[in-house]
């Protein structure tokens, strides 16, 4: 724990104004959030960490009226104010979901590390490598929705933004030496466009539980019914589904359903407390489960045609070779979906405009364009 950070706890509108004044004075901010996704069903933003120069603020959005955060959001939405973040994808989505905020001027240190080809791109690894700073990891699974937080928890949260200014400067210098800074900026702008999307429930979601795919007949029906019951109960209690019923216990009951409350209590992972609270309800469900939806047949995506498969193989060889020369991940240079789109174009790509139409754009087109066209011309 780094006590020297001296984070300032903010839980009033006036405090938010102080944060905004500090950000305006510096002209940039480092930003992070903490949510309670491991501890609730309807997870929410529980902390907003902001660093402006050497001032570290930890804002309690549970204590501040949403409208009172608007001045901060105006800074974050101003493209002229750099917003330093690390691994911003999740934060951008939840800020969009909870506050309809669109981050602009993003500078993401994880993207910078990926473009540099760093093998470890986590914040802790980068801070130790670049700045010799070791982060405390004890609160990685903390319930940030609980109040009050301890002083050490607040310091832990503040550390996620306290060093982003120094880290981003160091990584930008390295990127500029490699002429890759424009690549990173392009990735920043792409990530800014990410938005929260509600994932629609699929009746076959229960098949993702380990061990369920092997079940047949009524065992599969029981697994389906238990999965649905667990989800509804988790929503009612606002807790993660695993806190109602673990996956292993779900599969065990679906496979060998207990017939009495006492036997239910003996299922590994349950116990007397579960049996007292939900025993009769679960036993009734196991006795008359709802029919599970039909098993999905075949693969969702058809295999590419032989011609497309051969193109894709040649493109993958080229991509992997170029990625190796640049010492970056092949998937960063050209995701498989993009390579497949290039390979699938009919008629085949014969110029850079064709490649751009398939989604190979920007720095990726500059790096890979000629190589891909050469590989495709060999058909």
C-alpha positions in Angstrom: 0.0 0.0 0.0 1.3 3.5 -0.9 0.3 5.8 1.9 2.1 8.7 0.2 -0.6 9.0 -2.4 -2.9 10.9 0.1 -6.1 10.4 -1.8 -8.9 12.9 -1.3 -12.3 11.3 -0.7 -15.1 13.1 -2.6 -18.8 12.6 -1.7 -20.3 16.1 -2.2 -21.1 18.3 -5.2 -18.6 20.9 -3.9 -16.0 18.2 -3.8 -16.7 17.3 -7.5 -16.2 21.0 -8.3 -12.8 20.9 -6.7 -11.9 17.9 -8.8 -13.0 19.7 -12.0 -11.0 22.8 -11.0 -7.9 20.7 -10.5 -8.4 19.0 -13.9 -9.0 22.3 -15.7 -5.8 23.7 -14.1 -3.7 20.8 -15.3 -5.4 20.3 -18.7 -5.6 16.5 -18.5 -6.8 13.8 -16.1 -6.2 10.1 -15.3 -9.4 8.2 -14.9 -10.6 4.8 -13.6 -13.7 3.3 -12.1 -14.5 0.4 -9.7 -17.7 -1.6 -10.0 -19.3 -4.3 -7.8 -19.7 -6.9 -10.6 -18.4 -9.7 -8.4 -20.8 -8.9 -5.6 -24.1 -7.9 -7.3 -26.4 -8.9 -10.2 -27.1 -5.4 -11.3 -23.6 -4.1 -11.0 -22.9 -0.4 -11.0 -20.1 2.1 -10.8 -19.1 2.4 -7.1 -15.9 4.6 -7.3 -14.5 7.1 -9.8 -10.8 7.7 -9.5 -9.3 10.9 -10.9 -5.7 12.1 -10.8 -4.8 15.6 -11.9 -1.0 16.1 -11.7 -0.1 15.1 -8.1 -3.7 15.3 -6.7 -5.5 12.0 -6.3 -9.2 12.0 -5.9 -11.6 9.1 -5.2 -15.2 10.1 -5.9 -18.1 8.2 -4.3 -20.9 8.2 -7.0 -23.2 6.4 -4.6 -23.3 9.5 -2.4 -23.4 12.1 -5.1 -26.5 12.9 -7.2 -25.9 11.9 -10.8 -26.5 15.4 -12.1 -23.8 16.8 -9.7 -21.2 14.7 -11.7 -22.1 16.5 -15.0 -19.1 19.0 -14.7 -16.7 16.1 -14.5 -18.3 14.4 -17.5 -18.0 17.7 -19.5 -14.2 17.5 -19.0 -14.1 13.8 -20.0 -16.2 14.5 -23.1 -13.9 17.4 -24.2 -11.5 16.1 -26.9 -9.0 18.9 -25.9 -8.6 17.3 -22.5 -6.5 14.1 -22.6 -8.1 11.3 -20.5 -5.5 8.8 -19.4 -6.8 5.3 -18.7 -5.6 1.7 -18.7 -7.7 -1.0 -20.3 -10.6 1.4 -20.8 -13.0 -0.9 -22.7 -15.0 -1.9 -19.6 -15.0 1.6 -18.0 -16.2 3.2 -21.3 -19.1 0.8 -21.4 -20.3 1.3 -17.9 -19.9 5.0 -18.0 -22.0 5.0 -21.1 -24.6 2.7 -19.5 -24.8 4.5 -16.1 -24.2 8.1 -17.1 -24.4 8.3 -20.9 -20.9 9.6 -20.9 -18.7 9.4 -24.1 -15.0 9.5 -23.3 -13.0 11.8 -25.7 -9.3 12.5 -25.9 -8.6 8.9 -24.7 -5.0 7.8 -24.1 -5.0 4.1 -23.1 -1.7 2.8 -21.6 -2.7 -0.8 -22.2 -3.2 -0.1 -25.9 0.2 1.6 -25.9 1.8 -1.5 -24.4 0.1 -3.7 -26.9 1.3 -1.6 -29.9 4.8 -1.8 -28.4 4.6 -5.5 -28.3 4.9 -5.8 -24.6 4.3 -9.4 -23.4 2.6 -8.3 -20.2 0.2 -5.4 -20.6 -1.5 -5.4 -17.1 -1.1 -2.1 -15.2 0.8 -3.7 -12.3 3.3 -5.3 -14.7 3.9 -2.1 -16.6 4.3 0.1 -13.6 6.9 -2.2 -12.1 8.7 -2.5 -15.5 8.7 1.1 -16.5 8.6 3.0 -13.1 9.7 0.5 -10.5 6.3 0.9 -8.8 4.7 -2.1 -7.1 0.9 -2.1 -6.8 -0.9 -3.6 -3.8 -3.1 -6.4 -5.1 -5.0 -7.3 -1.9 -8.3 -5.7 -2.9 -8.7 -7.0 -6.4 -11.9 -8.8 -5.4 -13.2 -6.2 -2.9 -16.8 -5.2 -2.7 -16.6 -1.6 -3.7 -20.3 -1.1 -3.1 -19.9 -1.5 0.7 -19.6 1.6 2.9 -17.6 2.7 4.6 -14.4 1.7 2.8 -11.2 1.4 4.7 -8.4 4.0 4.3 -6.2 1.3 2.7 -9.0 0.5 0.2 -9.2 4.1 -0.9 -5.4 4.3 -1.3 -5.6 1.0 -3.4 -8.2 2.6 -5.7 -6.3 5.8 -6.1 -3.1 4.0 -7.1 -4.9 2.9 -10.3 -4.7 6.4 -11.7 -1.8 8.0 -9.7 0.9 6.8 -12.0 -0.8 6.9 -15.4 0.7 10.3 -16.3 4.3 9.1 -15.8 3.5 5.7 -17.4 1.9 7.2 -20.5 4.7 9.7 -21.0 7.3 6.8 -20.9 5.3 4.6 -23.3 4.6 7.5 -25.7 8.3 8.2 -25.9 9.0 4.6 -26.9 6.2 4.6 -29.4 7.5 7.7 -31.1 10.9 6.3 -31.4 9.4 3.4 -33.3 7.1 5.7 -35.4 4.1 3.8 -33.9 2.5 6.7 -31.9 0.0 7.3 -34.7 -1.0 3.6 -34.5 -1.8 4.0 -30.9 -3.8 7.2 -31.4 -5.9 5.4 -34.1 -6.6 2.6 -31.6 -7.6 5.2 -29.0 -10.1 6.8 -31.3 -11.6 3.4 -32.2 -12.0 2.5 -28.6 -13.8 5.8 -27.9 -16.6 4.6 -30.1 -17.3 1.5 -28.0 -20.8 1.6 -26.4 -22.7 -0.4 -23.9 -24.9 -3.0 -25.4 -27.4 -5.1 -23.4 -26.8 -8.8 -24.1 -30.0 -10.6 -24.8 -30.5 -13.8 -22.9 -30.3 -17.0 -24.9 -32.4 -19.9 -23.6 -29.4 -22.1 -24.2 -27.1 -20.1 -22.0 -27.3 -22.9 -19.4 -25.2 -25.0 -21.8 -22.2 -22.8 -20.9 -22.1 -24.3 -17.4 -19.2 -26.8 -17.3 -20.6 -30.4 -17.4 -24.1 -29.5 -18.8 -23.4 -30.4 -22.4 -22.9 -34.0 -21.4 -26.3 -34.3 -19.9 -29.3 -35.9 -21.6 -33.0 -36.3 -21.1 -34.4 -35.2 -17.8 -30.9 -34.4 -16.4 -30.6 -31.7 -19.1 -34.1 -30.5 -18.2 -33.2 -30.2 -14.6 -30.0 -28.3 -15.4 -32.1 -25.9 -17.5 -34.7 -25.4 -14.8 -32.1 -24.9 -12.0 -30.2 -22.4 -14.2 -33.3 -20.3 -14.8 -34.4 -20.5 -11.1 -30.9 -19.4 -10.0 -30.9 -16.4 -12.3 -34.3 -15.2 -11.2 -33.3 -15.6 -7.5 -30.0 -13.8 -8.1 -31.9 -10.9 -9.7 -34.3 -10.8 -6.7 -31.5 -10.7 -4.2 -29.2 -8.6 -6.4 -26.3 -11.0 -6.0 -24.2 -12.9 -8.6 -25.8 -16.2 -9.6 -22.9 -18.2 -8.2 -23.8 -16.9 -4.7 -27.2 -18.5 -5.0 -26.1 -21.8 -6.5 -22.6 -22.9 -7.7 -22.1 -24.6 -11.0 -20.8 -27.8 -9.6 -23.8 -28.2 -7.3 -26.1 -27.4 -10.1 -24.7 -30.2 -12.3 -24.6 -32.6 -9.4 -28.3 -32.1 -8.6 -29.2 -32.3 -12.3 -27.4 -35.6 -12.6 -28.5 -37.2 -9.3 -31.5 -35.2 -7.9 -31.9 -35.5 -4.1 -35.3 -36.6 -3.0 -35.4 -35.0 0.5 -34.3 -31.7 2.1 -31.8 -33.6 4.3 -30.2 -35.2 1.2 -30.2 -31.8 -0.6 -28.2 -30.4 2.3 -25.6 -33.1 1.7 -24.9 -32.0 -1.9 -21.3 -30.7 -2.0 -21.4 -26.9 -2.1 -24.8 -26.5 -0.6 -25.3 -27.4 3.1 -28.1 -27.0 5.7 -28.5 -23.2 5.2 -29.3 -23.6 1.5 -31.6 -26.5 2.3 -33.5 -24.5 4.9 -33.9 -21.5 2.7 -34.6 -23.0 -0.7 -35.0 -26.8 -0.1 -38.7 -27.4 -0.8 -38.7 -25.0 -3.8 -35.7 -26.7 -5.4 -37.0 -30.2 -4.7 -40.3 -29.3 -6.4 -38.4 -27.9 -9.4 -36.2 -31.1 -9.7 -39.3 -33.3 -9.5 -41.0 -31.5 -12.4 -38.4 -29.6 -14.4 -39.3 -27.5 -17.4 -38.3 -29.0 -20.8 -35.0 -27.6 -22.0 -34.8 -26.1 -25.5 -33.6 -28.3 -28.2 -29.9 -28.8 -28.5 -28.2 -26.6 -31.1 -27.2 -28.6 -34.0 -24.1 -27.9 -36.0 -21.8 -24.9 -35.8 -23.1 -21.4 -35.8 -20.7 -20.2 -38.5 -20.3 -22.4 -41.6 -16.8 -23.4 -42.7 -15.4 -21.2 -45.4 -15.3 -22.5 -48.9 -12.1 -24.2 -50.0 -11.1 -21.1 -52.0 -11.6 -18.8 -49.0 -9.9 -21.3 -46.7 -6.8 -21.3 -48.9 -6.8 -17.5 -49.1 -7.2 -17.3 -45.3 -4.3 -19.6 -44.8 -2.0 -17.6 -47.0 -3.1 -14.3 -45.3 -2.5 -15.8 -41.8 1.0 -16.9 -42.8 1.8 -13.3 -44.1 0.2 -11.7 -41.0 2.1 -13.9 -38.6 5.4 -13.2 -40.3 4.9 -9.4 -40.3 3.7 -9.5 -36.7 6.8 -11.4 -35.8 9.0 -8.8 -37.5 7.2 -6.1 -35.6 7.2 -8.1 -32.3 3.4 -7.6 -31.8 0.6 -10.0 -31.4 -0.8 -11.3 -34.7 -4.4 -10.7 -33.5 -3.6 -7.1 -32.9 -2.2 -6.6 -36.3 -5.1 -8.2 -38.0 -7.9 -10.1 -36.1 -9.1 -13.3 -37.7 -12.5 -11.8 -38.5 -10.8 -9.1 -40.6 -8.6 -11.6 -42.4 -11.6 -13.7 -43.1 -13.5 -10.7 -44.5 -10.5 -10.0 -46.8 -10.4 -13.7 -47.9 -14.1 -13.8 -48.5 -14.4 -10.9 -50.8 -15.7 -11.7 -54.2 -14.2 -10.9 -56.6 -10.9 -11.1 -54.6 -9.2 -8.0 -53.4 -6.8 -6.6 -56.0 -6.1 -3.1 -54.6 -6.0 -1.2 -51.3 -9.5 0.2 -51.8 -10.8 -3.4 -51.9 -8.9 -4.2 -48.7 -10.3 -1.1 -47.0 -13.9 -2.1 -48.0 -13.4 -5.3 -46.0 -12.3 -3.5 -42.9 -8.5 -3.5 -43.2 -8.0 0.2 -42.6 -5.6 2.8 -41.1 -2.2 1.7 -39.9 -3.1 -2.0 -40.5 -3.7 -1.3 -44.2 -0.4 0.6 -44.4 1.5 -2.2 -42.8 -0.2 -5.2 -44.3 -1.8 -3.9 -47.6 1.0 -4.8 -50.1 1.8 -8.1 -48.3 -1.9 -9.2 -48.5 -2.3 -8.2 -52.1 0.8 -10.1 -53.0 -0.5 -13.2 -51.2 -3.9 -12.9 -52.9 -2.3 -12.5 -56.3 -0.7 -15.9 -55.9 -4.2 -17.6 -56.3 
